[in-house]
Amino acid sequence: MADPPAIIWEREVKRLLRYRELVPRLEEALGKFSRRDSAEVVQPVRTTMALPKHNGFMGQMPAYMENDGVLSTKLVCFYNREDGSALPATQATVVLLDPAYGNVKAVVAGEVITGMRTAAVSAISAKLLMRPGAEVLAILGTGKQALTHYNVFTEIFSFKEVRVWSRTREGAERFRHSVSGPVTVCDSAEEAVRGADAIVTVTRCTEPVLFGQWVKPGAHVAAVGACRPNWRELDDVMMKEAVVYTDSREGAMAESGDIIFSGAEVFAELGEVINGTKPALKEKTTVFKSLGMGVEDAVSAKLVFDQWKAKDSQP
C-alpha cells in the first residue's frame, strides 16, 4: 500500500529551494528536453482554460522524465489584475506522482517554485547569451518575478548597477526597499533600459513596453511576461532585430504574442545551445522568450521533495 502523499507548504519550499542546486538541474533538464530523438522528456504544450469572470486563466503543465522517474503536473491560475489589486497575479500547485503506480507522492506549493525556476532559467539564458563584462541590469516590472530575477541575477553575476521601472512610482520604491542591494528607480522604461547590458521584462503588460530603438546593440533581453498569444511586451523592432531563443519552440509558437505578432524567427532553444547543436551568438542582440515549461516544475518539485525526505529521515 502506498504511503499517503506528502504535503509541502510554501514556507518549506522557500527554505529548501536554493539557486545553487536548482540552476544546474534546470540546465541539464533543458538540454534533455531539446534532444527530440530521446524519450527522456515527454511534455505537451501547456493547455489553458479561460476564467472570464475573473479575467484569468488556468493552465495545466504535465511532464514525464522517463530516465529520472519523474512524473508531475502543475496547475497554475494566472490573472491580468488591475494596478493596486490586492489579489495575487498567480497561484500554483505542483503534483508529483509515482510513474509506475500512478499514485500521488507529493503535493507541493508552487508559487516559490514558479518564481524561482523561471528566474533561474532566465539566468541560464544570460549565462549562455549575455556578453562578458556586463555591468548594467534593467528590470521592467516589480512583482514577485522581478524579485526572484533580481535575486538570482545578482547572485550569479556581478552588475555594477541595477535599474528598475514600474508603472507606478510606489511599486518601484517598494521594490527598492525590499531588496538587499542598491537599486536605481527610473521614471520611464526607456530610462531604465538605455545602455543596459541585460534587460528583464516581468510585467503584466499586454501591449509593448520595451522598444528596440532603446536597446543598445549586443544587449541580452529575458522576456518573461506576456504568456498569452494576444499579449506582448516587446515591439516588432526588438523582436526582428534580435536573435530569438526560447525554452520551447512549440510552446513559443502557440503562446507567445511577441513571436506570433512580430513574425520573428526562433533561432534556437536554450537546450540546443546547452547541447552544442546551436551557437550562442553573444556578439548579437539576443532575446530569450520565456514561457515556462512543465519539466522545469518537475525538476524543481523533485529537488524540494528529495530534500524534504532527506531532512525528514534524519534522526
C-alpha positions in Angstrom: 0.0 0.0 0.0 1.4 3.4 -1.0 2.3 6.0 1.7 0.0 8.9 2.0 1.1 11.9 -0.2 3.4 14.5 1.4 2.0 18.0 1.6 4.9 20.5 1.3 3.8 24.1 2.1 5.2 27.3 0.8 7.4 28.0 3.8 9.1 24.6 3.4 9.7 25.2 -0.3 11.2 28.6 0.4 13.5 27.1 3.0 14.6 24.1 0.9 15.0 25.5 -2.6 18.3 27.2 -3.4 19.6 28.5 -6.8 23.0 26.8 -6.4 21.2 23.4 -6.6 18.4 24.5 -8.9 20.3 26.1 -11.7 22.4 23.1 -12.7 19.5 20.8 -12.6 17.4 23.0 -14.8 20.3 23.4 -17.2 20.5 19.6 -17.5 16.7 19.3 -18.0 16.7 22.0 -20.7 19.3 20.0 -22.6 17.3 16.8 -22.2 14.1 18.5 -23.4 15.8 19.7 -26.6 17.1 16.2 -27.6 14.0 15.4 -29.6 15.3 12.0 -30.7 15.3 10.9 -27.0 12.3 9.8 -24.8 14.0 11.4 -21.8 11.4 14.2 -21.6 7.8 14.0 -22.6 6.0 17.3 -22.3 3.0 18.6 -24.2 2.4 22.3 -24.7 0.5 23.8 -21.7 -3.3 23.7 -22.0 -5.1 26.8 -20.9 -8.7 27.4 -19.9 -10.1 30.9 -19.7 -11.7 32.2 -16.5 -13.5 35.2 -18.0 -15.4 36.2 -14.8 -12.1 36.7 -13.1 -10.0 38.0 -16.0 -7.8 35.0 -15.7 -6.7 31.5 -16.9 -6.0 28.1 -15.5 -3.1 26.3 -17.1 -2.1 22.6 -16.8 1.5 21.6 -17.3 2.3 17.9 -17.2 5.8 16.4 -17.7 7.4 13.0 -17.6 11.1 12.4 -17.4 11.5 8.7 -18.2 15.1 8.1 -17.2 14.8 10.2 -14.0 11.5 8.5 -12.9 9.7 11.9 -12.6 6.0 12.4 -13.4 4.3 15.6 -12.4 1.8 18.2 -13.4 1.4 21.8 -12.4 -1.9 23.6 -12.0 -1.5 27.3 -12.3 -4.0 30.1 -12.3 -2.9 33.5 -13.6 -4.7 36.8 -13.9 -4.5 40.1 -15.6 -5.0 42.2 -12.5 -5.6 45.9 -12.3 -2.9 48.0 -10.8 -3.2 48.1 -7.0 -5.2 44.9 -6.8 -4.8 43.0 -3.5 -5.4 39.7 -5.3 -2.5 37.5 -6.4 -1.4 37.5 -10.1 -0.6 33.8 -10.0 -1.3 30.8 -7.8 0.2 27.4 -8.5 0.4 23.8 -7.2 2.8 21.0 -8.4 1.7 17.4 -8.0 4.4 14.7 -8.1 3.2 11.2 -9.0 4.8 7.7 -9.0 5.2 6.9 -12.7 4.9 3.1 -12.1 1.8 3.1 -9.8 0.2 6.4 -10.7 -0.4 7.4 -7.1 0.3 10.9 -5.8 3.6 11.1 -3.9 3.6 14.8 -3.0 1.5 18.0 -3.4 3.9 20.9 -3.4 3.0 24.5 -3.1 4.0 26.1 -6.4 4.4 29.8 -6.0 8.0 29.8 -4.9 8.8 27.1 -7.4 7.3 29.1 -10.3 9.1 32.3 -9.3 12.5 30.7 -8.7 12.6 28.2 -11.7 11.5 31.0 -14.1 14.2 33.3 -12.8 16.8 30.5 -12.8 16.1 29.8 -16.5 16.4 33.5 -17.4 19.7 33.4 -15.6 20.8 30.4 -17.6 19.8 32.3 -20.8 22.1 35.2 -19.6 24.9 32.8 -18.8 24.7 31.5 -22.3 23.9 34.6 -24.3 25.0 37.7 -22.4 28.2 39.4 -23.3 31.1 39.0 -20.8 31.7 42.0 -18.6 28.0 43.1 -18.4 27.7 46.0 -15.9 24.1 47.2 -16.0 20.9 45.2 -15.4 17.5 46.7 -16.0 14.3 45.2 -14.7 10.9 46.3 -16.0 8.2 45.3 -13.5 8.3 45.0 -9.7 6.2 42.0 -8.8 7.3 38.6 -7.5 9.0 37.6 -10.7 11.0 40.9 -10.5 12.2 39.9 -7.1 13.3 36.4 -8.0 15.0 37.6 -11.1 16.9 40.3 -9.0 17.9 37.6 -6.5 19.3 35.1 -9.0 20.9 37.7 -11.4 22.7 39.4 -8.5 23.8 36.1 -7.0 25.3 34.7 -10.2 26.5 37.9 -12.0 28.4 41.0 -10.8 26.5 44.0 -12.1 27.7 47.5 -11.1 24.2 49.0 -11.4 20.6 47.6 -11.2 17.8 49.8 -12.5 14.1 49.2 -12.1 10.9 50.6 -13.6 7.3 50.1 -12.7 4.1 51.5 -14.0 3.7 53.2 -10.6 6.4 55.0 -8.7 5.1 53.4 -5.5 5.7 49.9 -6.8 9.3 50.8 -7.8 10.0 52.3 -4.4 8.5 49.3 -2.7 10.8 47.0 -4.7 13.8 49.1 -4.0 13.2 48.8 -0.2 12.6 45.0 -0.4 16.0 44.1 -1.8 19.3 43.9 -0.1 21.5 45.8 -2.7 21.3 49.3 -4.3 18.7 49.9 -7.0 18.2 52.9 -9.2 14.5 53.7 -9.6 13.8 55.1 -13.1 10.8 57.2 -14.2 10.4 55.5 -17.6 11.1 52.2 -19.2 13.3 53.9 -21.7 15.4 55.5 -19.0 15.8 52.1 -17.4 17.0 50.2 -20.5 19.1 52.8 -22.3 22.7 51.5 -22.2 21.7 48.4 -20.2 23.7 45.2 -20.9 20.9 42.9 -19.6 17.2 43.6 -19.6 14.5 41.6 -17.8 10.8 42.2 -18.6 8.5 40.8 -16.0 5.4 43.0 -16.5 1.7 42.3 -16.7 1.5 44.4 -19.9 -0.5 43.2 -22.9 1.0 45.9 -25.2 4.7 46.5 -25.9 6.6 48.2 -23.1 10.1 47.6 -24.5 11.1 49.1 -27.8 14.0 48.0 -29.9 15.2 51.5 -30.6 16.0 52.0 -26.9 18.2 48.8 -26.6 21.9 49.0 -27.3 23.4 46.6 -29.7 24.6 43.4 -28.1 22.3 43.6 -25.1 20.5 40.5 -23.8 16.8 40.5 -23.1 15.0 37.9 -21.0 11.3 38.5 -21.8 9.2 36.7 -19.2 5.8 38.4 -19.2 3.2 38.2 -22.0 2.5 34.5 -21.8 -0.6 34.6 -23.9 -0.8 34.6 -27.8 -2.5 38.0 -27.7 -0.2 39.7 -25.1 3.0 41.5 -25.8 5.9 43.1 -24.0 8.4 43.7 -26.9 7.7 45.6 -30.1 8.4 44.4 -33.7 11.7 46.2 -34.0 13.0 44.5 -30.8 11.9 41.1 -32.0 13.0 41.3 -35.6 16.4 42.9 -34.9 17.4 40.4 -32.2 18.4 36.7 -32.4 15.5 35.0 -30.6 15.9 32.0 -28.3 13.1 30.2 -26.4 12.7 27.4 -23.9 10.3 25.5 -26.3 9.8 26.3 -30.0 6.4 24.6 -29.9 5.3 26.5 -26.8 6.5 29.8 -28.1 4.7 29.5 -31.4 1.5 28.6 -29.6 1.6 31.0 -26.7 3.9 34.0 -27.3 2.2 37.1 -28.7 5.7 38.7 -29.0 6.7 36.0 -31.5 3.3 35.5 -33.2 2.5 39.1 -33.9 6.1 40.1 -34.9 6.6 37.1 -37.1 10.1 36.8 -35.6 12.0 33.6 -36.3 13.0 31.4 -33.4 16.7 30.7 -33.9 17.2 28.1 -31.1 16.0 26.7 -27.9 18.3 27.1 -24.9 18.6 23.4 -24.7 20.1 23.3 -28.2 22.7 25.8 -27.1 23.4 23.7 -24.0 23.7 20.6 -26.2 26.0 22.4 -28.6 23.7 21.9 -31.6 23.1 25.7 -32.0 25.5 28.5 -31.2 25.2 31.2 -28.6 25.5 34.4 -30.6 26.8 36.6 -27.8 28.0 39.3 -30.3 24.4 39.9 -31.4 21.5 41.4 -29.6 19.6 38.5 -28.2 16.1 37.8 -26.8 15.2 34.8 -24.7 11.4 34.5 -24.8 10.4 32.5 -21.7 7.1 30.7 -21.5 7.9 28.3 -18.7 7.7 24.5 -19.1 6.3 21.6 -17.1 9.7 19.9 -17.0 11.1 22.9 -15.1 8.4 22.5 -12.4 9.0 18.7 -12.3 12.8 19.2 -11.7 12.2 21.9 -9.1 9.5 19.9 -7.2 11.6 16.8 -7.2 14.5 18.7 -5.7 12.2 20.1 -3.0 10.7 16.6 -2.3 14.1 14.9 -2.2 15.5 17.4 0.3 12.3 17.3 2.3 12.5 13.5 2.5 16.2 13.6 3.5 15.5 16.1 6.3 12.5 14.2 7.5 14.5 10.9 7.7 17.3 12.5 9.8 17.2 11.4 13.5 
